[in-house]
Amino acid sequence: MKERMLIATLGESPAVVTEAIDLLSEQGECPDSICIIKTKDPEIDESFRLITKYVPKLRGVKLETPIEIPIYYDIDSKEAAEEFTKLAKDTLKKYNNKYECYVCIAGGRKAMSVILSLAVKSHGAKKLFHIWVPGNLEKKTQAEDLKRLEKYSEKELINLLFPKLEGERRPRIIDIPIADI
């Protein structure tokens, strides 16, 4: 059986990735490794730093070298969209042979999510999904708020990254049917 790879776009909320790990684990599909696709934005770097610090230690998931898109903040031109399309396809080609790929498009820029979804349509993945997060929790886990880490104890920070919510107010996976894209 192939190992599982979570490929995730990352924005300002690192909890989207940690929630994806926990929710996949609840479904019996815990990733063995994670490949993060991110911009060079300093806020996103802070999100990635938190993932790097806590995910391997608390969830035992290996982090691949992140894929940093070759633009600073956004996909803001046709050329940037073409570059990101190639990057998304190359990433899927690289990992689909070795892993069952689970692709989370909840983080990052909207264009990243759209292009990665289209790449999944043409290059495949075991699962394509979004993470729905309650608004109050989403606001608490933005990098802008989390970067003021001194206001949180480590326990509080871990609880924000790995929320234990019940019922209607907990994050959940929203599967996106690949065939319908």
C-alpha positions as CSV (number, residue, x, y, z in Angstrom):
1,M,0.0,0.0,0.0
2,K,1.2,3.5,-0.9
3,E,2.0,6.0,1.8
4,R,-0.3,9.1,1.9
5,M,0.8,12.6,0.9
6,L,-1.2,15.7,1.8
7,I,-0.6,18.4,-0.8
8,A,-1.9,21.7,0.6
9,T,-2.0,25.3,-0.4
10,L,-1.0,27.5,2.5
11,G,-2.3,31.0,3.4
12,E,-2.3,32.9,6.6
13,S,-4.1,30.2,8.6
14,P,-1.8,27.3,9.5
15,A,-4.7,25.6,11.2
16,V,-6.2,24.8,7.8
17,V,-3.3,22.3,7.4
18,T,-3.4,21.0,10.9
19,E,-7.2,20.5,10.7
20,A,-6.8,18.7,7.4
21,I,-4.3,16.3,9.1
22,D,-6.7,15.6,12.0
23,L,-9.8,15.3,9.9
24,L,-8.1,12.9,7.4
25,S,-6.9,10.9,10.4
26,E,-10.4,10.6,11.7
27,Q,-11.4,9.2,8.3
28,G,-8.6,6.6,8.6
29,E,-6.5,8.5,5.9
30,C,-3.8,10.1,8.1
31,P,-1.1,11.5,5.8
32,D,2.5,10.2,6.2
33,S,4.0,13.4,4.6
34,I,2.9,16.9,3.7
35,C,3.9,19.0,0.7
36,I,3.0,22.7,1.3
37,I,2.6,25.1,-1.6
38,K,3.0,28.7,-0.6
39,T,3.8,32.2,-1.7
40,K,6.9,34.2,-0.4
41,D,4.7,36.5,1.7
42,P,6.1,37.0,5.3
43,E,2.7,36.2,6.8
44,I,2.6,32.9,5.0
45,D,6.2,32.2,6.1
46,E,5.0,32.6,9.7
47,S,2.2,30.1,9.1
48,F,4.7,27.7,7.6
49,R,7.0,28.2,10.6
50,L,4.2,27.1,13.0
51,I,3.5,24.1,10.9
52,T,7.2,23.2,10.9
53,K,7.4,23.6,14.6
54,Y,4.3,21.6,15.7
55,V,3.2,19.1,13.0
56,P,6.1,16.7,13.0
57,K,6.3,16.8,16.8
58,L,2.6,16.5,17.6
59,R,1.3,14.4,14.7
60,G,4.4,12.6,13.4
61,V,3.9,13.7,9.9
62,K,7.0,14.3,7.7
63,L,7.3,17.7,6.0
64,E,8.6,17.7,2.5
65,T,10.6,20.8,1.3
66,P,7.9,23.4,0.7
67,I,7.1,24.5,-2.8
68,E,7.3,28.3,-3.0
69,I,5.7,29.8,-6.0
70,P,8.1,32.0,-7.9
71,I,6.0,35.2,-7.3
72,Y,5.8,37.2,-4.1
73,Y,2.2,37.7,-3.2
74,D,-0.3,36.7,-5.8
75,I,-0.9,35.2,-9.2
76,D,-1.3,38.6,-10.9
77,S,-0.6,38.0,-14.5
78,K,-1.1,35.5,-17.3
79,E,2.6,34.5,-17.0
80,A,2.2,33.9,-13.3
81,A,-0.9,31.7,-13.8
82,E,1.0,29.7,-16.5
83,E,4.0,29.3,-14.1
84,F,1.7,28.1,-11.3
85,T,-0.1,25.8,-13.6
86,K,3.2,24.1,-14.5
87,L,4.2,24.0,-10.9
88,A,0.9,22.4,-9.8
89,K,1.1,19.7,-12.6
90,D,4.8,19.0,-11.8
91,T,4.0,18.6,-8.1
92,L,1.2,16.1,-8.9
93,K,3.3,14.2,-11.3
94,K,6.1,14.0,-8.8
95,Y,4.0,12.7,-5.9
96,N,1.3,10.7,-7.6
97,N,3.7,7.9,-8.6
98,K,4.9,7.3,-5.0
99,Y,1.9,8.4,-2.9
100,E,-1.8,8.4,-2.6
101,C,-2.3,12.2,-2.9
102,Y,-4.8,14.1,-0.9
103,V,-5.1,17.7,-2.1
104,C,-6.4,20.4,0.2
105,I,-7.2,23.7,-1.5
106,A,-8.5,25.6,1.6
107,G,-5.4,27.8,2.1
108,G,-3.5,30.2,-0.1
109,R,-4.7,32.5,-2.8
110,K,-7.9,31.8,-4.7
111,A,-6.1,31.4,-8.0
112,M,-3.8,28.8,-6.4
113,S,-6.8,26.7,-5.4
114,V,-8.5,27.0,-8.8
115,I,-5.4,26.1,-10.7
116,L,-4.5,23.2,-8.4
117,S,-8.0,21.8,-8.7
118,L,-7.8,21.9,-12.5
119,A,-4.4,20.1,-12.3
120,V,-6.0,17.4,-10.1
121,K,-8.6,17.0,-12.8
122,S,-6.0,16.3,-15.4
123,H,-3.3,14.5,-13.3
124,G,-5.4,12.8,-10.6
125,A,-5.4,12.5,-6.8
126,K,-7.1,10.2,-4.3
127,K,-9.0,13.1,-2.9
128,L,-9.6,16.8,-3.5
129,F,-11.1,18.8,-0.7
130,H,-11.6,22.1,1.1
131,I,-11.8,22.6,4.9
132,W,-14.8,24.5,6.2
133,V,-13.9,26.3,9.4
134,P,-16.3,28.2,11.6
135,G,-15.8,32.0,11.2
136,N,-14.9,32.6,14.9
137,L,-12.2,29.9,14.8
138,E,-10.9,31.1,11.4
139,K,-10.3,34.6,12.7
140,K,-8.3,33.3,15.7
141,T,-5.9,31.3,13.5
142,Q,-4.8,33.9,11.0
143,A,-1.0,34.4,11.0
144,E,-1.5,38.1,11.7
145,D,-3.0,37.2,15.1
146,L,-0.8,34.1,15.7
147,K,2.4,36.1,15.0
148,R,1.8,37.9,18.3
149,L,2.7,34.6,19.9
150,E,3.7,36.1,23.2
151,K,0.0,36.5,24.0
152,Y,-0.5,32.7,23.9
153,S,0.8,30.0,26.1
154,E,2.2,27.1,24.1
155,K,-0.9,25.0,25.2
156,E,-3.3,27.8,23.9
157,L,-1.4,27.9,20.6
158,I,-1.5,24.2,20.1
159,N,-5.3,24.2,20.9
160,L,-5.7,26.9,18.1
161,L,-3.7,24.8,15.6
162,F,-5.3,21.5,16.5
163,P,-8.9,22.5,17.7
164,K,-11.0,20.0,19.5
165,L,-14.4,21.2,18.7
166,E,-17.6,19.2,18.6
167,G,-20.8,19.2,16.6
168,E,-21.8,22.0,14.2
169,R,-18.9,24.3,15.2
170,R,-16.0,22.1,14.3
171,P,-14.0,22.2,11.1
172,R,-14.9,19.6,8.5
173,I,-13.7,18.3,5.2
174,I,-15.8,19.2,2.1
175,D,-15.0,16.7,-0.6
176,I,-14.8,18.2,-4.1
177,P,-15.9,15.6,-6.8
178,I,-12.9,15.5,-9.2
179,A,-15.0,14.2,-12.1
180,D,-17.2,17.3,-11.9
181,I,-14.5,19.9,-12.2
